[in-house]
Amino acid sequence: KNEEKPKVEEPVVRPSVLSFAGVQFETSDGFILSDESIITPTSTGILVVHSGHQHFIFYKQLVNSKWEKLIPYQYLNKAKDEYAELEKEVNDKINYLSKKNNIAKDKFSYVITSNGDAISYNGKMELLKDINIKENIETNNSNTLDTEVNNNSNNNSSNNSATTNTEKPNNSAEGKNENSVEEREIEEKIDYVAKQLNIDKSSIKLIKTAEGKAVVYPHGDHSHTILIKDIDTSKPLADPHSNSGAETLKKLGFDDDIIHDIQHASADTDFPAHETNVERMKEWLKTVKYLNIGQNKDPLKRNGLDLMPNIEVLGIGYTSIDDITPVYKFKKLKQLYVSRTGIKDYSFIKNIPTLEGIDFSENDIQDISFLKDYPNLKLVSAAGNNIENIDVLKNLTNLESVNLDNNKIKDISALQDLNHLRAVSLENNNITKLDALSSKNELERLFLSNNSGLELATLKNDSLEQLTVNNTNIRDLSVVSNLPKLKKIVANDNKITTLSHLKNAKVLESVEVNNNKIDSLDFENSTITSLEIKNNKLEEINNINKLSALENLDASGNKISEFPSNKQNKLINLTVNNNVIRTMENVNNLTALKYLTMSNNYVSTLALKEKNKTLEYLDISHNTVPKEELEIPSGGNIPKGIMSNFEKVEGGDIKENYTLSADYITEQAEKLQEEILKLKDEKKLAPEVADELKQKARIIYLDMSYSVDQSRNKQIDLEKQLSEIRKQVKDNLVTPTTEDTNKETSVTEPSNSEVNHDSETHNHTETEEHDFVFDANNIVSEEGDGYIVKHGDHNHFVKKSDLSAKQLEEAKEFLAKKGEPTTTEDKATIDSKKNYISLFYGINERDITVDNNTLVFNYNGVPKRLVLSDITVPVMSSDLEGDFEKEITALASSMNTTVEHIQVQDGQMIVNHGDHNHYYPIKSPGWRLYNQNKIPYIDIPKVNGNIDEAVVNSRLTELENKAQTVLANNPAKLRKVLNWLNNFREVSLAWHVTATDGYLQALDKFEKTQIDI
């Protein structure tokens, strides 16, 4: 582990009503996917080992999560479609139940039960299959391949099915052989499982695994599997949750939190889930080498830790630590992870002579000079600490792995003589020169993303195997000539125009260059096996034959119009979604191809001159294949057009095919205009954006209606333009104002001791969020016609009109009791709290009076009374505004949003959460300065013409350098200016909203109003 990059950037996960046990949160038996999970993929999901049994997770349950990467690419599109259909069905049925029962939508949640998917609300549970609504809602069927075929020219559609490798054991209509001994045995065993578990037989699925056929059956909020050959109908079905080992740990004094962590620890052997002997369990505990007990409160104060004296790697991060000395008991400790613990003093390291690695990320440690006393360290991780100077590292000559992501480092010369470095991560810094990393014979992995001024040509290294340089403004990959052992390069989101330099890469295996400006595969290479080149400018891939070892290619989002004219005999997986391919001809030139995904193209027929004999999976969804080719013969499961041209295809996707015509284009353009107007009326699109996009759609309508050119090429071009407008509509959607939004002026007390945990940031799963129930004991304050009520790490506003008479009485009693004197605080403490409140609310300290252990004052004309014992004064630096910037940035990161999407008002941070808002109490008084000094909106003029990103980027770099000089003595202002310029580069410029001159005009105005002052 110490050789790996300590932090991996996770994919963006959008909010959804769907969440799944084992993926987003723990199952009822304590299982959740982790990087250490042992998984086995099947055609429909993954098998995961857990405490002596196996969990089964369907691929659709991994979609929109950090684990989506586990879905084999050939099943990804199908999984996404199944997820989308389930999400739509759940949302539709929640909307229906909400209206029918007059209950707010946030009272509903999606759950999985032993009887199937269900919706829970107000203590009730309704199975999805039992909820009938008037709208025609298409439901998901995980046993069939979604093969909806739309023929828009005739305004009708038909729904068909094609099988995948998921079996249907109890459907004789699908050609099952009733006389088959094996099938009868399977049927009997499925009946037996259903009876043993008292569940609906239809909820049991039959799958194929490497060890043979198995059944997947629901077990509470998750699923288990058992091989058919292991089902003995003469014996009771074994309980997969039987875990006597956990009970044995309880006898030894361990609590549930630590037991859970021990079950996921690393030892010489797996956790003995069935061990009942206390002494034998003690012997196993002595073999534990890796243990992570972080995120638990006071992890080092838990019982039983001394029974694991041989721990070598210990994680105690993401929770407050006030006493580190208990780690001294681990006499063999080699690595210690204390990220986000609040630890400031690291002199304790001298008492751990065996320590080789320390991770103190996100502890606000800007000065790391203390490391000079520990020259034997091999691993140092100090990400997210605003570090500028790393000179001390030159003393750590044994260093092998270092992570300094998310700091302010410019100079890395301190790494010059560290010859044992194997892994270095310096992402999100201000690095330009890389000479210090050259000539290191042991360096294997290097991560440099998001260093916008990086001079990659200065990197020369004979041992480097993996290089990541996303978003660094590089224009080519000539650096590979300086890296003779490079095996993998990741260079997404740059300005690369050519891959010609890769001909010099002699051992390169994997290349990722998504979101660049590459227009051809103009190079020859015999070692690259995997290439991702999504969202570039390719118009053809005829030179693919020059990539003689290529097995996996993803060229989605380009302008490719046909399959290669030259033969290539290694390619197995090809993904070309969102291109302009019009014919299947030449697909046979890819003689080894097994998996082809080509959704959103313009194929008008599946006919081939010669039948394809290699393809096993074909996704032809969202094309223009005629309806008759996609009909499924009676008793069959493969469409006619596929069956007659691709003899080995067993799975795929054919939904949403349509007939492309001039009438279709005009019809779609009209519908799009109507949709935009509706979104404008619903306040989901800003008026100026809606007007602009509607006009674009109207121009397409007129162009198709009155143009002399009615050719297919013209139709394809205009349909592409419509798709782009639809994307712009989606990207510009905003959340309409809700009842909660009207309460943005409600003041949430910033000092509630139950809320202000400096070291903790929590995220709700959907299930937790929908479990919110009003409890008077959680009231923070009374505000007008409602109450601010604590829920986890945030607050809700609850209207009094929504509460019962009993709840209102409970609220009244609680607030009355809360105001009673409970403690007497000394004058110094009271003065400190008065000073904090005066800073926080921007009032004169003299206007705050002390009355009966409360602070009383007026804020915006409203009398306020704060209980002294509820006020916690946070640690404050001299830079109050900077303190708040860290606070809001941390919240944005934990909520997977941006700072720009968080409102700051009246002592609270407001984050939209679906159909309501969450209110996060602010700790730092700097929020007022933050609002006062916020850079105002600067309009970007709309100018016709071309855009030259290089010119605009050059101007941005010029302004960044100027700001660092002019604003050197005003760090708060400098931070804002640099953040604004960075956002301009990443968002405004990336969207191409105007021509070069328009961007330059906006930057000139910014310079005059924000820098030249």
N, C-alpha and C positions, 0 to 999 in steps of 0.2 A: 504493500500500500504506500510506503514512503517514496516509491518511485513514480507514483501516479500524480497527476495534477490534483491538488487537494480539493479544488472547487471546480465543479462542472456547471456551465450555464444551462439551465433547464429550458425546455421550450415554453413558449407562452401558452398558458391554459386559460381559455375564456370561461366566464361564469356560466353555469348550466344547472338546470333543475336535477340533472342526473348525477349521482355519485354512487360508487360501488364499494361494498365492503371488500377489503383486501387490496384495494387500489388507492382510493383517496383516504380511507380510514380503516381501522382494524376490524377484523371480523369478530364475531362473538367468542371465538376461541383464541383471540389474540394474534391472528396472522395479518401481516401486511407485506406487500412486495418490497424488497430492498435490493441494493446492488449485490448483496451476498446470496440472494435467492437462487436455488438450483432449479432451472426450468427446463421443460421438454416441450417443444412446439408440436402441435398437431395441425390438422387442416382447419380447425374451427376455434382453437384457443390454446392456452398453455397449461401444462401440468406443473404444479409447484410443490416441492417437498416441504412439509411442515410438521415437525414433531411426530414423526413416525407414520404420517399419512400424507395424502396428496390433496391439494386443492385444485379446482379447475376454474380458470378464468376465461370467459369467451373473449375473442379479439375485440368485439364491439365495446366491451367494458374497459378496454385499455385506451380507446380513442379519447382525445382531449385530456390526456393526463401525461405526466412526465414519462410514463411507461409506454406511450404509443410507439416508441422506437423498437419495442419488442415484437411488433407485428411484422411478420415476413411481408416483403413488399407486394408479393402476388396476392395477398389477402387484404391489403390495407384499404383499397378503395371500397371493397365490399363491407369491411368492418365500419368504415366511416358512414356508408349509406345506411347500414343497420342502426348505427348510433343515432343518425339524424332522424330516421323514421321513428325510433323509440322516443327520442326527445320531443318530436312533434306530437306524437300520440299522447305522451304524458302532459305536455303543455295544454293541448286541446282539451283533454279531459279534466285537468285542474281548472281551466277557464270555465268549463261547463258546470263543474261541481260548485265553483265559487259563486257563479250567478244563481244556480239553482238553490243553494243553501244560504245565500247572502253572507258569505264568509270571505274575509280577505285572503288573497292568493298566498300570502306568506305563511298562512296557517296549514298549508298542504305540503306534503313531502312525498317523494317517490321512495318506495321501499321494496325489497325483495323478500318474499316469504316462501315457505315450503310449498305453498299452493300456487305460486307464480308471482309475477310483478303486481304491485298494488300501490294505491295512493292512501296515505294516512292523514287524518285530520280530526282534531277535537276528540281524540280517543277512539275514533272509528277507523276501520280498514275496509277498503273496497278493492277487489281485484280488478285489474284493467279490463280483463275479458268480460267482466260483468257490467261495465259501465257503458251503456248505450247512449250515444248522442246523435242528434239529427244530422250533423254534418257527415260527409263521407270521408272518414279518416282512414287512411291506409295504414294498417298495422304491420309491425315487423314480424317476420318468421325466421328465426335463426336457423331453421333446417333447410331453407330454400334460398336460392340465389335470386336477388331482386332483379326481375327482368321485365319491368314495365316498358311497354312500347307505345309511344304516342305518335299518332299520325295527325299533325296539326292542320294539314291541308283539308282534312275532312272533319275536323273538330271532333275526333273520337279517339279512343285509346283502348288497348287491351292489355290485360295483365297475364303474364305467363310465368312459368317457373322452369329453371334448369338446375339440376342437382349439383351439389358439391360432394366432398368426401364425408359429409355428415350423413349418417344412416337414418332411415325411418323404419324402425323395427316392427311397428304395429300398424302398418298401412298396406293391406293386401292389394289395394288398387294400384300400387306402383310396381307391379310385376314381381312381388315377392313369391318365392316358391314355397307353397304351403306344405309340400311333401318333403322339404329339406329338413333333415335331422338337425343340422346346425341351427337353422332358423327357428325351429320349434324349441330347441334348447334355449336359445337367446330369449324367445318370447316368454318361456316359463320363468327364466331367471329375472326378467324385468317385472313380471307379475309378482314374483316373490319379494323383490326389493320394494315395490310399491306397497305391498301389504305389511312388510316388516316395519317400514317407516311411516305407514299411514299417510301416504301422499298420493296425489293424482298421477296415474300412470303416464298421462300425456306430458307431464313435466320432466320425465326421464328421457335423456337423449343418448343415442348410441354413437360412439365415435371410433375412429381408427387411431391406434397409437403404434409406436415402434414395437411394442410388446404384444400387440394383438388388439382385438376389439375390447372396448370398455364402455361402461355406462357412466353418464354424468347425472347426478341427482342433486336437487336442492337440499340444503341443510341450514335452515334459518336464513341468515342474510348472505350466505355464500353457497358454493357448490363443492361437492367432493366427487372423486372418481373411484371406480373399482373395476379391475379387469374381469371380463366375463368368466375367464377360467378360474378366478379366485372366489367366485360366488358358489357357496355350497348350500343348496336348498335344504339340507338336512340339519343345518346348524344355524343358530341365531346370527344375524348380521352383526359383525363386529362394530363397536362404537369407535369411529375414527378419532374422537376427542378424548378417549381414555388416556389420561395423562397423570399417572400416579407419581411421576417424577416431580411435578409441580407441587403436589401435596407433601412430598418428602422435603422439598426446599422450605416449605412453610414450617415444618417441624424443626428445621434448623434456624428459624427466626427470620427468614427473608420475607419482605412484604411483596405485594402483588407487582408493584412497579419493577422492582429489582428482579423478581422471578421472570417477568417478561423479558428483561434485558439479558438475563443469564441464558434463557432458551435460545437467544440469538447470538450468543457469544461464540468465539472461536476457541476450540480446544483440540487436544490430540485426537479425540473421537467426538462424534455427534452427541448432543445432549441426550442422556439416558431417560427418555420420556416415560419408561415403565419401571424405573428403579424405585423400589420401596425400602431398600435397606439404607439406613442413615449413614452407616460407616462407609459403604461403597460409594454413596453420593459424595461424601467428604473427599474421598480419594479422587473422584472425577473432578471436583471443584479445584483441586490442586493443579490440574492440568490446563485450566483456563488460561489462555495467553492474551486474548483480545476481548475487551469488555467496554461497551459504551453505555454509560448510565446518565448521560447528559439529558437535558430537558426535564429532568425530575427535580423537584424542589429539594434543596439540601442533600444532594446525592452522596456526599462523602460522610453524612451523618447516619446513613442507613445501617441496619444490623447485618452482620454476617460477612461483610467484605473481607475480614481477616481470614476467612476460610479459602480465599483465592490469593495466596501469597506470591504466586508465580506469574502474575499478570505482567505482560511486557508492553502492551498498548492499552491506554486508558482514555476514554472520552468522558469529559464532565462538562461539556460546553452548553451554551444556550440556556443558562440558568445562573442566578446570582450565587457567587461563592464568597463567603466571608472568612473561611478558615481553610487554608490549603494543606495544613500540616498532616491530615490523615493520609495523604498520598505517600508519606515517608515509609509506611508499613510495607509498601510494594518494593521489595529490595532488588527486583530484577527489571524494574520499569525502564523501558527504552524510549517510548513515545507518549507524550501527554498533550491532549487536545483541550484547550480552555477558551475557545472562541466565545465571544459575547458573554463573559462571566463578570465583567467589571473589575477584574484583577488589574492593579496598576503596579504593584511591587513584585518583581520577579527574582528577588534575592533568594527565594526558596529553592531555586534550581541548584544552588551549591550543596543542598542537603540530599540531592538525588544524583549520586556520582555515576550511576549507570545510564542516565538520560542521554539519548542521542537525538531526540526530536521534540520540538515544541511548536504548537499552533496557538497563537494568541491573537487571531484575527478579530477585527471589530471590537476592540477594547479601548479605542481612542488612545493608543500609545504612539505618539508622534516621534518620540525620542527613543531609539532602540540601541543607544550606546551601551546599555547594560549587558548586551550580548558579548562584549569584549572579554568578559570574565569566564566565558564558556566556549573555549576554542574547540572542544571535542564534539560539538553539535554537528549532526549530519543532515538534519531536516529543520528548516525554519519556515513557518507560514505566518505572515503578518499582513494579510489582505485587509483592505478597508480600514486603514488607520490614519490616512492623510499624511503618510510619511514622505518626506522630501529627501532626506540625507541617509544614505546607506553605507557610508564609509566604513562603519564598524565591521561590516561583513568581511572585509579583507583579512581580518584576524581569524576567521572561521575557516581554516585551510582544509578541514575535513568535510566541508559542506557538500552534500550530494543532491539535495532537493530544496528549492526555495520558491515560495509563492508570495509575490508582492503585488498581486492584483489590486486595482482600485485604490491607488495611492496617488502621489503627486511627484513621482520620481522622474528626473530628467537625465541624470548622470549615473551610469552603471559601471563606471571604471573600477569600482571596488570589487567587481567580479572577475577582474582581469586575471588574477593569479590563483583563482580557485579551480584547480585542475581536476577535481573529483566530481564536479557537477554533472548530474545525469538528467535532471529535470528542472526546468526554469519556467516560471510563469510570471509575466510582467504586463498583463493585460490592463487596459484602462489606466494608462499613465501618460507621461509626456515625453516618451523616449524617441530619440532620432537616430543616434549613432549606436552601432552594434559591434564595433571592433572588439570590445571586451569579451565577447562570446566566441570569438574566433580561436582556432587552434586549441580547442579543448577536446582531448582524445576520448573522453568518456561521456560527453553530452549527447543525449539521445532524443529528448523531447523539449520543444521550445514553443511557448504560447505568447504571442505578441499582439493579439487583436486590440483594436480600438486605441492605437497610438497613431494619430492622424498624420504626423510628420515623419513617419518611419522611413529611414533610408536603408532599404533592404539590401542594397548592393554592398553595404559595408559588412555583411555577414558572410564569413567564410569558415567552414567547419567540415572536417573530414569524417566525423562520426555521427552527425545528426541524422535521425531516422524519421522524425515527425515534426512538422512545422505548421503552426496555425497563425494566420495573419489576416483574419477577417476585418473588414472596415478599416483599412490602413492607407487607403488612397493610392495603392500601388497600381502601375499600369502594365506590367508584364511579369513573367516568372523567370527572368534571366538569372535570378539567384540560384536556380537549381544547378547551374554550372559550377557554383562554389560549394555544393553540397553533394559529393559523390555517393554517399550512402543513404540519401533521402528515400524513404519508402512511402510516406504519406504527406501530402500537402493540402491544407484547407485554406482557401483564399476567397471566401464569399464576400459579396458586397464591396467590391472594389471597382477599378476603372480599367480592368484588363481587356485588351482588344485582340490579343493573339496568344496561342499556345505553342507557337513555333519553337520556343526555347526548350520545350519538353523533350525534344529529340535528343537533347544532351543528357537526359536523365537515364542512367544505366540500370538502376534497380528500383525505380519508382513503381509502386503498385496501385496506389489510390490517390485520386485527384478530385477535389471539390472546388468548383469555380462558379457557383450559382450567383445570379444577380450581378453580372458583369456586362461587357459589351463585345463579346466574342462573336465573330461572324463566320468562322469556318474551322474545321478540324484540319488545319494546314500543317500537320507534322506526322512523323513516323515514329512508332515506338513499339517495342516487342516485350515490354514488361508490365505495362499498366493493365490491371484486371478490372478496375472499377473507376468509372468516370461519372460525376454529377455535374451537369452543365445547364441547369435549369435557368429559365428567364434570361436568356442571352439573345443573340441576333442571328442564329443559325438558320439558313434557308435550305440546306441539304446536308446529308451525312454520307455522301458517296465515298469519302476517303476513309471510312471506317475500316476498310480492309487493311489499311496501313497500321492499324492498332491490332496487331495480330494476336495479342493475348487477352483482349478485352472480353470480359464475361458479363459485366453489369453496366448498363448505360441508362441514365435518366436525363433526357433532353427535353423535358416538359417546358412549356411556355416559350417556345421559339417560333419560327416561321417555316418549319420543315414541311414540304409539300408531298414527299414521296419516300418510300423505303430505298435503301442504297442500291445503286445499279451494279456495284461490285460485290463479289461473294466474301463473306466472313464466316469462319467455321468455329468460332469459340463463344460467341455471344449467346448467353442463356436467358438473361433478363433484360427486357427493353421496355422503358416507360417513355411515352411521347405524348402525354396529355397536353391539351391546349396548343395544338399546332394547326396546320392547314392541310393535312394529309387527305387525299381525295380517292385513293385507290389502294387496294391490298396487293397489287402487283409488285413484284420484287421482294416480297416478304420471304419468299423461298430462297433468296440469296443469303439469308441468315440461317445457315444449315444446321445450327445447334440450338436454335431458339426454342425455349419451352414456355416462357411467360411473357405475354405481350399485353401491356396496358396502354390504351390509346383513346381515352375518353376525351370528348370535346374536340373532335376533328370533323372532317366533311366527307367521310367515306360513304359512297352512294350504292355500293354493292359489295358483297362478300365473295363474288365469283373470282375464281383463279383459273388460269389456263391449265395448271398442273396442281393436283391436290397436295396440300401441305401435310407432311408426315411427322413433324416434330412438336408442334405447338400443343401444350396441355392446358393452358389457361389463356382466355381471351376476354379482355374488357373492351367492348365496342360501344359502350354507353355514350349517350349524347352525340351521336353521329346522325347521318341521314340515310341509314339503311332502310330500304322499303319494308313495309309491314309483312308482305308475303314471305320474305326471306327469314323473318324472325318468328314465324309461326312454328309451334311445337307439335309434331305429329301425335295423334292419339296413342296413348300408352308409352310415349317417349318422354325424354326430359332434355333433349338438346334441340335447339332451333334448326329448321331445315337448312338454311344457308350455311350454318356452321358445320353441321353434320356432313354435308356434301362436299365441303371444301377443306375442312380441318379434321381429319379422321381421328386424332387422338385427344381432342379437346374434351375435358370433363367438367370444367368449371369456368366461371367468368361472369360478365355482366352485360346486359343488352338494353337496359332501361333508357327511357327518354330519347328514342330515335324519332326522327320527324322527316317530313318531306320539305326540302328547301326549295322555295319558289319566290317570285316577286310578291305574290299575295301574302306569303308567310312573313316576309320582311316588313311589309307595310302594316300587317296586322300586329306584329310584335312591337313595332315602333309606336303604334297607337296605344297599345296596352301599357307600354312603358311610360308614355306621357301621362296616362291616367293614374298609374301607380305613383308617379312623382307628385302629381297634384294632391293625391290622397295623403301622402306622407307629409306634404307641406301643410295641409289643413290640420293634420294630427300633431303638428309641431315636432315631427320627427326629422324633418329636414329644414335647415335654415332657409328663409325665403330667397335670399340671393343665390344660394347653391341650387335650390330647386329650380329657379327660373333658368339658370344657366344650363343645367342638365336637361331640362325639358326642351329647351331650344335645340340642343344637340340632337335629341331624339326626333324632333320635328324635321330637322334638316335631312335626316336619313329617310324619313317618310317621304319627303318631297323628292329627294334624289332618286329613290326607287320608283316612285309613282310617275315621274315625268322624264326620266332619263331615256335616251334612245338605247343605251347599253343596258340590256336586260340579261346579260350573260351570267353563267354560273359563277365566273370569277368575280363579277360585280356583286352578286348576291353574297358570296362568301366574305368579301371585303366589308360589306355593310353589316353583315351579321356579326363579324368580329368587332366592329365599332359599337354595335348594340351591347355586346358582352362587356366591353370596356366601360360603357356608361352604367350598366348594371353594377359593375364593381365599384365605380365611383359613388353610386347611390349608397351601396352597402357601407363603404368606408366613411361616408359623411353622416350616417345616422346618429342621432342624438337621443338621449332618454328624455321623454316628455316629463313635464312637471307633474309631481304626484302630491298627495296630501302631506306626505312627509316633507317634500321639498318646501312646502309652504311654511314649515316649521323651522326653517334654517336659522331664524333669529332666536330660537330657543337657546338659552345659555346653559351649557353643561359645566358643572363645577370642575375646575382643572385639578383639584387637589384631593379628590377622593382616594383614600389610601388603598382601597380595594382595586383601583384601576391603575394607579401610577406605579407600575413595576418597571424600573429602569432597564432591567436586563431581559425582559420577556416580551416577545411579540407573538401573538397567537393568531391562528387562522381557523375559521369555522369551516367544517364540512357542511354540505347542504343539509344533512340530517340534523346536525346540531343547530343550525340556523332556524330550521322550521320547528325545533322543539322549544322555541322561546314562549314562555308562559309568564304572564304578569304575576309578580310576587312583591308585595308591599315592602318586604325586607330588603329589596334591591333598589328602592327608590333613592336617587341621588338628590333630586330637588323637585319642588313644585314650580311649574312655569305656566302661568296663565290658565288655559283650559285643559292642561294635561300635566303629566309627570315625565321627567327624565329618569329612565330605569336602566340600571346596569345589566349588561348581558355579555359575559365573557370579557373581552378586551375593549368592547365598545358599548354604546348606549342606544336605546330606542326611545322615541317619543310616543307616549301612549295617551290618547285623548280620554278625558274623564267620561265623555259620553259613551265610550266603548266599554266601560267598566260596570259591573253590577253594584247594587247598593252595598253588599257585603264587602266587596273589594274597595269601594270608596271609603267605607268606615275603617277598614284595615289600614288604608293609606293615611288617613287622618290620625289614627292612633300611633302609627309608626313615626310620623313627622313630629307629633307632640312629644313622644318619648325621646326622639333624637335630639330635641332641643334642650332636654334636661341636663344639668351639669353632671359630668361623669368623672372628670379628672381636673386637677388644678395644675396648670403649667407655670413654670418660672418666668420671670419678666424677660429674660434674654430670649427664651424660646418664643414668647408671644411677640416680642419686637421683631424677631426674625421673620415670623409669619406675616406680620403686618407689612413689613418691607416687601416681602414677596408678593402679597396681594396688591399692594400699591403699584408695583412694577407691572404685574400681570394685567390689571384692569386700567392702568394709566390714570390713576387718581392720586390725590395728595394723601400721604400717610396720615396727616393730621385729621383727615375726614373719616378715618376708620376708628370706631370706638369698640371697646371691649365690654360686653354685657353678658354675664352669666355663662362664661366659657364659650362665647361665640364672638365673632367679628361682625360688626354691623356697619353697613355703608350703602350709599346709593350708586347705582351703575346705570347710566342712560335713563335716569329718572325713575328707576325701579329699585325699591328697597331690597337689600340682600342681607341674609344672615347665614354665616358659615360657621359650623361647629369646629372649634379649634382642633379637636382630636382627629378630625377628618382631613386636616390640611397637612400635606407632606411637602416640605420645601426641597426641590430637586437640587442636584449639584449644578451650579451655574458658573460659567467662565466669564471673563470680561467682555467676550463677544456674544451678547445675548442673541443677536440675529443669527449668528453662526450656529449657536446651540439649537435654535428652532429649525434651521435648514437641515441639520442632521436628523432632527426628530421627524420632520415631514418626509424626508428622503427615505428613512427607515420604514415609515408606514407605507409609502408608495411601493417600495420593494416587496414588503410582506403581503400587500394586496394585489400584486401583479398589475399595477397601474402606473401612471406617471404623475409627477408632482403637479403638472398642469391640470389634471383631472380631480384634484383635491381642493375643495373650497376651504378657505380659512376665514372664520367669522366668529366674533364674540367668544373667544377662548376655546374654540373647538375646531377640529378638522372634520369636514363632512365628505363622506365617500358614498356615492350612489351604489346601492346593492339591489339590482333588479328593480322591483316596484316600490322600494323604499330606500331610505338613507340610513347610514350608520354614523353616529356622532362619536368621535374619538377625543377625549379630553386632552388638552394641550398642557404640557408641563412647563415648557420654557416661556418666560415672559417676552421673549424676542419676537413673538408672533405679530405684535403691533408694529414693530420696526419693519418686519418682513413685508407687511401689507403696505406700509407707507412708502417703502423704497422699491416696490415691485416695478419692473420695467413695463411701461404702458404698451398697449398693442400698437404695432407699427404696420401700416398697410403696405402690401406689395402691389404696386401698380400693374394692371393688366396691359401688356405690350405685345403686339403681334411680332412674330419673327422666330428665329431659331434660338436654341439654348446651347451655350458653350460652357459646360460644367467646369472645365479647367480654368476659365477666366474668373468665374464666380468663386471657385475654391481658392484661387490665388488671392482674390480680394479678401476673403474670409481669413486666410492665414495672415495677411497683412494687418487686418484689424485686431486679430488675436495678439500679435506681437506688439502692436501699438498699445493695446489695453494693458498688457503686462508691464509696460514702461510707465505709461501715464498714470495708471491706477495702482502703482506698486504700494503706495501708502494707504490705500483704501481697500483692504482685502475683501470686505463684504461686497462692495460695488464690483470689484474685479470678478468675484465668483459669479455674480448675476450676469455680467456682460459675457463672460466666457460660456456660461450655460446657454445664454440666448443665442450666441453665435453657433454653438454646437447643435442646438435644436434647429436653427436655420439650415445648417448643412444637412442634417439627417432627415428632416421632415420637409421643410419648404422647398429646398432645392431638389430633393428626391422626387417630389410630386410634379415637377415641371409645370408650375402654375402660371408662368409667364416666360417671356424671352429674357435673354441675357441683360438687356438694358433695364428691364423692369426690376430684376434682382439687384442690379448695381444701384439703381435709384433708392431702393429700400435701404441698402447698406450705407449709402451716403447719408441718408436721413438719420440712421441709427448712430453713425459716427458723430454727427453734429450734436445730437440730443443726449447721447449717453457716454461718449468718450471725451469729446472736446468741451469739457465743462470746467 
